[in-house]
């Protein structure tokens, strides 16, 4: 017998009273834990066991001789590396503990800091972040063929042939000879006035007005060239002043059209409906949150958080644009607003659900906020990082516009993530149960998780049994693949005027030109023929002009046939006689998909046309807005694949790190990609095949595809992460059956909120935003109601433990049962439940 242990009935020696026995008494089960304390009278304490509940594992007291109700995950034997891993784990968790303590304990300071930041962002002067150039050629990277040809043409000729602003004079009954003469004389007078006043060259004015010789009896067009460097609004204002000259004739209708007026009209329509979109979106999400939680306070919390985040994000985006040198196009404002409001609302819903759950278990509001941040904070953080990383993949694009989308959208998500992780828990710690008024938060006893019944139970049964899961997988993939088939007919469009609402003056000008058969006169195409002494080949050039005019999609061609005299140079022929040009006017929208396709065919056959016409020792090149738009479309298609691959790689790395697996992330991203293809394919059917749009606006598939991939991975974190946690304790089938009901409602609400937020973008009366609203809403709804609840769990069921490869987190054995009592098991072999120690 050890000298430290006294004999029964004998007095306790002093040495024995000074130190306890080496080992306290054991509990009756190996899965139970004993909390023991040594006193001079002996060991005192009690046995407890861990049992599963809806919130995780709960410690329960055990009576003597009882057994634990569930088998926790066994803990491996002690190794020499365990103390090191423990210290590393504690060091990693320390920042999270500090954040939780700071947010909850310093809740008033956190709230005051965010409110102060919003006030500063509102009253501080604008940083003047760049908006980018209005010229679509600026979207192209350096080395663009169309831009290079345009620059050579400007060097060769005294008078530019391409104009971005045109004045249209129209009389439905036909223009009278006096009106036609007035059109020409007013153009000559304006040009002559500018030439006679060289001192005013730097002032805003019309530098030249050039009438376009057309054969239409009811329409006349004049190209205007204004002072360089003017803003869009100033250039359009000068054109409107020029057009006012014809207002004295009541039978004549005048319009200002072209690329520049169309761009300005789009900006004006966007700004006029932007506040309506913002207010409408906030009202909509407030209603959804109110219905979800049956509360009038919870929506106010969401609105407060979204408002703070939105105000701060607007100013930080301006500052970042100025510091980092990226542009902030006007098209970004609705996208950043919808993205921030959507993700912040989703994260608020997650925090509110967790907070209410902890209050129902009797936790104080401060402790409930701390536990909510502990349980939901990591999920929200990983989800936000996933979305930010996916949108940042837009930086792989080669266009100024798309590169601006990347940092702007990523920074928006980061701001939304920060305000959600700090402001929301702080406000919840202040409000407590008031956040759910008028509904009372009633105590709810802990208990083991149960599988769902009813419709959800039948769905769980389908996706967790291999035969029905296989059928669900085949059906889901077939539906998505069928919806994606129209992608093969996708056409991209760069038009500004076609997307304007009916009744807009610029749209009316385009309609008048279209009815006259010269729709492309608003942005003509230039054919540049270069070669030594090419001006001497007049007959061959006239033959080439006639051949081009016979091509499909060409309304008329202006060139050598309209200027046959040898001594006139500078307009059709260059002064050095080494270049000649022709102005090609297409019969469709010059920036539309139809015109782009017609020009592509013409450009492909141009060398053969020149050879057949007898043009020798010369090169033929094409430039103009249509040629630039064609290059933009080609580069968009190429960059779309580059950016999607970059986004997939980023999302794959994040999901692999979060799930500690390779197979499951690959399958999940494949499902997300198929959902994106289905959403864009349905947009092709609705807008291009059934609607009147010639194609989708070029940046719509680009931006929506990246956003949907990023947000789909966000839902993967919510849904599959929950399955993964339960799969460490239960077999995979039961893990799916338990996770789907618990996360399904939250994901459904989040998906509906996000889809509704992006659907509200359609308030802006432009085709581009209607297309974005449709693709985003349909894609998010497909993800919410088909991919996440059906396709994803069905595929995981079919894959089984392979889904977790190379890790072994997924259980393969049967459901654990009670553990037989083992009195003499050493302490190091006792089982400890997964997640023990969590509140």
HELIX and SHEET records of a PDB file:
HELIX    1   1 UNK A   14  UNK A   18  1                                   5    
HELIX    2   2 UNK A   82  UNK A  105  1                                  24    
HELIX    3   3 UNK A  107  UNK A  123  1                                  17    
HELIX    4   4 UNK A  136  UNK A  139  5                                   4    
HELIX    5   5 UNK A  145  UNK A  156  1                                  12    
HELIX    6   6 UNK A  177  UNK A  195  1                                  19    
HELIX    7   7 UNK A  198  UNK A  200  5                                   3    
HELIX    8   8 UNK A  232  UNK A  243  1                                  12    
HELIX    9   9 UNK A  244  UNK A  248  5                                   5    
HELIX   10  10 UNK A  259  UNK A  293  1                                  35    
HELIX   11  11 UNK A  297  UNK A  324  1                                  28    
HELIX   12  12 UNK A  331  UNK A  360  1                                  30    
HELIX   13  13 UNK A  365  UNK A  392  1                                  28    
HELIX   14  14 UNK A  393  UNK A  396  5                                   4    
HELIX   15  15 UNK A  400  UNK A  419  1                                  20    
HELIX   16  16 UNK A  420  UNK A  424  3                                   5    
HELIX   17  17 UNK A  425  UNK A  431  1                                   7    
HELIX   18  18 UNK A  432  UNK A  436  5                                   5    
HELIX   19  19 UNK A  454  UNK A  464  1                                  11    
HELIX   20  20 UNK A  466  UNK A  484  1                                  19    
HELIX   21  21 UNK A  485  UNK A  489  5                                   5    
HELIX   22  22 UNK A  505  UNK A  515  1                                  11    
HELIX   23  23 UNK A  519  UNK A  523  5                                   5    
HELIX   24  24 UNK A  534  UNK A  536  5                                   3    
HELIX   25  25 UNK A  538  UNK A  549  1                                  12    
HELIX   26  26 UNK A  560  UNK A  562  5                                   3    
HELIX   27  27 UNK A  593  UNK A  613  1                                  21    
HELIX   28  28 UNK A  625  UNK A  659  1                                  35    
HELIX   29  29 UNK A  663  UNK A  683  1                                  21    
HELIX   30  30 UNK A  684  UNK A  690  3                                   7    
HELIX   31  31 UNK A  698  UNK A  727  1                                  30    
HELIX   32  32 UNK A  732  UNK A  759  1                                  28    
HELIX   33  33 UNK A  760  UNK A  763  5                                   4    
HELIX   34  34 UNK A  767  UNK A  782  1                                  16    
HELIX   35  35 UNK A  783  UNK A  792  3                                  10    
HELIX   36  36 UNK A  793  UNK A  799  1                                   7    
HELIX   37  37 UNK A  800  UNK A  804  5                                   5    
HELIX   38  38 UNK A  827  UNK A  829  5                                   3    
SHEET    1   A 3 UNK A  33  UNK A  39  0                                        
SHEET    2   A 3 UNK A  42  UNK A  53 -1                                        
SHEET    3   A 3 UNK A  56  UNK A  61 -1                                        
SHEET    1   B 4 UNK A 206  UNK A 212  0                                        
SHEET    2   B 4 UNK A 219  UNK A 226 -1                                        
SHEET    3   B 4 UNK A 166  UNK A 170 -1                                        
SHEET    4   B 4 UNK A 253  UNK A 257 -1                                        
SHEET    1   C 2 UNK A 492  UNK A 493  0                                        
SHEET    2   C 2 UNK A 696  UNK A 697  1                                        
SHEET    1   D 4 UNK A 554  UNK A 558  0                                        
SHEET    2   D 4 UNK A 579  UNK A 586 -1                                        
SHEET    3   D 4 UNK A 525  UNK A 530 -1                                        
SHEET    4   D 4 UNK A 619  UNK A 624 -1                                        
END                                                                             
